[in-house]
Amino acid sequence: MHEYAVMQSLVEAVLETLRKRPPCFVKEVRVTVGEDSGYVVESLKAAYEVLVEGTVLLGSNLLLLPEPGTAVTLQRLVLEEEV
């Protein structure tokens, strides 16, 4: 299942980024998915749900946006800063 490996790399990169900043709540993770990538959106979402268990990403929304090409790319994290 290639989707799991791709999503695992993405989740690891997001978690590494978050470790370098003040604590916050991640509301949304926006990712573009190339229309010619061959990845199944439902499989990417399922992998994300498994991979975020027990992390600060639990409860965040994954938004997958189609775009031309073959890449799967993190576009933006929508954060809510802790007060």
N, C-alpha and C positions, 0 to 999 in steps of 0.2 A: 504494500500500500504506500505509494509514493506521497500521497497527500499527508500522511502522518509525519513522514520525515521532513517535508517542507514546513509543515506547521510547527514541528518541534524546533527547528532552527529559528523560525520567526519568534516563537514564544521565548526561547532562550535569549535572543537578542533584546527583546522588550524587557525581560526581567533584568538583564545586565544594565540596560539604560536606566531603569527605575532604581537600581541599587545606588546609582551615582547622584541621586537627587533627594530632596526632602520627601518625607512620607506623603503620599497622596492616594486618593481613590481613583482608579481607572474606570471611567464611565464607558469608554468605547475605544476599540482598536479598529482602525480603518486600513484595509488592505486592498490593493488592486490585484486582480487576477487576469492574466493575459487570456484573451479569447481563444488563442491557439495553443495554450499551455497543455491542454489535455487533462487538466485537473478537474475533478468533480466537486462542485461547490458544496454539496451536502456532505461529502467526505471530509472536506477541509473543516467545515463547521463541527462535525462529529469529533474530529481529531482535536480541535481547539478545546472543546468541552472536557475532554479527557485530560488534556495537558495542563489546563489551568486549575484543576482540583488541587487544593492545598496551597495555592499561591495568591499573591495580591491581585491577580487578574480574575479570580473567581468573582462572578457577578457582573463582569464587564460584558458589553455587547460587542460582538464581532460583526463588522460591516464589510462585506466583500463586494467590491466594485469592479465590474468588467471594464477592460480596456484592450485596445489592439496589442498584439504581441504575444510573447510566451512567458513573461516574467510574473512572479508573485512577489509583490513589493509592499513593505510597510509604508503607508502614506502618512498616518497621523495617529497620535494618541490623544484622546480627549480626557483631560484630567480634571478632577475637582480637588483642589488643595485642601489639606487638613487645616483646621483652624485651631 
